[in-house]
Amino acid sequence: MPIYAYRCAACGHQDEHLQKMSADPLTQCPACDAPQYEKCVTAAGFQLKGSGWYQTDFKGGSSTASPD
């Protein structure tokens, strides 16, 4: 489950919440009870492990595109 960052537009309270992707976004601020709790845009992090796309698709070799 992803962790979403939220910020209240009324009081400025910020927090992170672990939620299912299919869950409705939270709207009620836990600090001031204002209905202005909004999901923030944050950078996603991921890690590629093991054999896979790098070794099969992008490891060395020449480009297949022909020069103009």
N, C-alpha and C positions, 0 to 999 in steps of 0.2 A: 504494500500500500504506500502511496506517495505521501510526502509531508508537504502541506501547503502553508504558505505564509499569509497571514491576515493582518490588516491594519484598520483601526476605527477612524473614520473621517471626523467624528465628533470630538473624541478625547485624545486621539493619537496612540492609543494602546496598540502594541504589536505582539503577535504570538504566532506559534506554529502549531498545526494540528495534523495528526495522522488520520487520513480519511480514505475511504474507497473512492476510486475514480468515478464510480456511478452515483456516489452520494451527492445530495443537494449541497450547495455551498452554504456555509454558515452566514447568518445575517445579523444576529443579535450579539452585540459586544458584551463579553463577560465582565468587563470592568465598569462600564457606565450604563449598560442595558439599552443603549441607543441602537436603532435598527440600521446603522451605517457601517457595519463590519464588512469589509471588502477584501476579496482575495487579491494578493499582490502578484505581479509577474516576477519570477525569480529564475536564475540560471539553472538549467538541468545538468546533473552530473551523471556520467556513465563511464563504464570501464569495459574495454574489449579484452577478453581473455582467451587463451587457448589457440588452437589452429582454426583457421576459418578464412574470413574475407581477405585478410592481409596476405596470407600465404597463397591463396588461390587466385586472387584478383589483382592485387596491387604490388606484389613483390617483384622489384626489379623489372627487367625486360624493357622493350621499347614500346612506344605508343602505337596504337593501331590506326590513329588518325593520319591521313596523308597530308603533307604540307601543300599549301596553295602556291 
